[in-house]
Amino acid sequence: MVGGSNPSGPAKIKPAIGWKDMNKLTRFLGSIGTFLRETRAELRKVVWPTWAQVRVLTAVVLFTMIGLGAILWGTDALVAFGLSAVLGR
């Protein structure tokens, strides 16, 4: 008997999700909880930089990027000038 009722017996209710699916869902949700707990524990171990360190390191990154940009721009300009001289354009 697949559902419904019959005068000779009670209706059988089929669960929307089987037990195997419930176990998979429970394990999945449990693994998410475990991941979040472990992530929080690892973040507590991190030695965060001070604001002074953040400012200094940000300045180092900015000046490095500006310097590398200038080097690339200069190299590009020299190559373009050299090619235009060689090709006569």
C-alpha positions in Angstrom: 0.0 0.0 0.0 1.5 3.3 -1.0 -0.4 6.1 0.8 -4.0 6.9 1.2 -6.3 4.9 3.4 -8.1 1.7 3.0 -10.9 0.4 5.2 -8.8 -2.7 5.8 -5.8 -0.8 7.2 -4.6 2.7 8.3 -2.9 5.1 5.9 0.8 4.8 5.7 2.6 8.1 5.7 5.8 8.3 3.6 8.4 10.7 5.0 9.3 13.5 2.6 13.0 12.8 3.3 14.3 9.3 3.9 16.4 8.4 6.9 19.5 8.2 4.8 18.9 11.7 3.5 18.3 12.9 7.1 21.6 11.4 8.2 23.4 13.1 5.3 21.8 16.4 6.1 22.7 16.0 9.8 26.3 15.2 9.0 26.5 18.1 6.6 25.2 20.6 9.1 27.4 19.1 11.8 30.4 19.5 9.6 29.6 23.1 8.9 29.4 23.7 12.7 32.7 22.0 13.2 34.3 24.1 10.5 33.0 27.3 12.0 34.2 26.3 15.5 37.7 25.4 14.2 37.9 28.6 12.2 37.1 30.7 15.2 39.6 28.8 17.3 42.3 29.4 14.6 41.5 33.1 14.4 42.0 33.4 18.1 45.6 32.2 17.6 46.4 34.9 15.1 48.7 37.7 16.2 47.1 40.8 14.6 49.3 43.7 13.6 49.0 47.0 15.5 47.7 50.1 13.7 51.2 51.5 13.4 52.3 48.3 11.6 49.3 48.5 9.3 50.1 52.1 8.3 53.8 51.3 7.7 53.1 48.2 5.7 50.4 49.9 3.7 52.9 52.7 2.8 55.5 50.1 1.8 53.0 48.4 -0.5 51.8 51.7 -2.1 55.4 53.0 -2.7 56.4 49.6 -4.1 53.4 49.7 -6.5 54.2 53.2 -7.6 57.8 52.4 -8.1 57.1 49.3 -10.1 54.5 51.2 -12.2 57.1 53.9 -13.0 59.7 51.2 -14.0 57.2 49.5 -16.3 56.1 52.8 -17.8 59.7 53.8 -18.4 60.5 50.5 -20.0 57.4 50.6 -22.2 58.3 54.2 -23.3 61.9 53.2 -24.1 60.8 50.1 -26.1 58.2 52.1 -28.0 60.7 54.8 -28.8 63.3 52.2 -29.9 60.8 50.4 -32.1 59.6 53.6 -33.7 63.2 54.6 -34.5 64.0 51.2 -35.9 60.8 50.9 -37.9 60.9 54.5 -39.0 57.4 55.4 -37.9 
